[in-house]
Amino acid sequence: MKKLSIIILFVLFTVQIIIAKNIPPIFNFPFNPNTQGGVLEFSSKILERYELSSQNSDSLVLRNYSGIPLKALQFKVIIGKDGGKLKLKSVSRGASIPASSFLLDYEIHKGELQSDGSSADVVSVVLLGWGENVLLPGEIHHIISINYDVVNIESDNISTSLSLYDVVGATGVPIQDANIAAGEDQIILLRKSSVMEKEKISLLQNYPNPFNPSTTIQFTLPGESFTKLEIFNTTGEKVSTLVSETLSAGTYEYEWNAEVLPSGIYLYRLQTQQNSEIRKMILIK
């Protein structure tokens, strides 16, 4: 079914290309093949992962895109190419391509498990803007996240990689190749769960608490990791995102202003690729 949908998608896009090439363009876009394009790459180059962790996710972003707005993107991701111990779980849509604006289709080709426990899974991804929706130049676009588990690590000296290839981009009107390049491989260092305890994150109680309307949240990271700090109400609805980026090891402080929210109990969650912690705080007006 996935393969059929990908074929149908590119048939439709080919029709768009034929139409665009045979009808004079409505807009007169400047086009310079030397500046047209960008780089599709992983958000981090080197990461640490732990055996049996269930919160492993790596983001693919389009950086430094320039030229005509991007209409379509096609690429493949190889997981575990270097013989690591990764088990692919799913592919999720990035924040820059909401379902209301972009069609995202993908096909997962599971690699055969080898005697050493390694495998090489391939994910084929197709992205197409609905109607007039495009990815604009000059912005960083979060395209997808690859989600997987780490299993069966015998030592702390194992590494693997995520790799990109067959990256193709196309613009809107008029149709032009987008010259999208594949960035460097992402190297993943795999470690046994026995060393995880000393590498845990530290999420402190906010201060002041109770507060009105602002409070400070402090946390410490043992190593570089893609990090999220989010605020939720007691019904589970997310009301704010304070952090959503890759941070280096260290201690961080962020202020949250809840002036527009009602009094009550709120939860704040710190999530990295290895750990997650939640604490509660009280807003009193």
HUURWO-V177603 format. One line per field, one symbol per residue. phi: phi as a letter, one per 20 degrees, with the letter a starting at -180 (. if undefined). burial: 1 if it has 16 or more other C-alpha atoms within 10 Angstrom, else 0. Layout:
BEGIN
phi: ???
burial: ???
END
This chain:
BEGIN
phi: .fffffffgffffffffffffddgffddffccffdfpacebffceccdcdgmfdcebcedcddlfcofgeecbcaccddmgenedddfdaccfffecfffdceccbcddfeffefenebcecdecccbfflefbeefncedeebcddbddcleebedecbbdcdbleccbeedffbfdleeefffeededcfffefgfdffcdeffbfbfbaedbddcbcdfafafccccdcefenefdacecbaedegqdcccedddgedfgqecdcddcdfdcbcccdbcecd
burial: 000001001000100010010000000000000001111111110011111111111111111011111111111111111111111100101101100001111111000000000111111111111000111010001111111111101000011111111011111111111111111011111111100100011110110001101011101110111111111110000000000000100000000101000000011111111111000111100
END
